[in-house]
């Protein structure tokens, strides 16, 4: 690959031919005289790495867990807080966890009194509509 250029600098005319380029060395001919020109490498743009916290998977509920009184996710979102633990007594209307969906925090409340027998999610976990969140008996 050879490119020819003509320049006038301060009234002086220059005929420049750029020849082969090997790595960062170019062969350049200026007015018939050949030079080896070392080029500076182009700066490399560093890419920013986005690191998201890893959410530890929660053990799934035991197969024999009665889910007939399960509190289920009303819509897809991310669990931001779990307000109960297994063994807690809850009353109808208690907020058992917080589900963030569409950039809004939603308190998920119980529909009955009872005892928490299983917590099936943890903060940071994504859930789909209908997923079991907490089991109350």
Secondary structure, DSSP 8 states (H G I E B T S, - for coil): --EEEEEEETTEEEEEEEEEEETTEEEEEETTEEEEEE------------------------TT---TTEEE-SS-EEEEEE---TT-EE-TT-EEEEEEETTEEEEEE-SS-EEEEEE---TT-EE-TT-EEEEE-
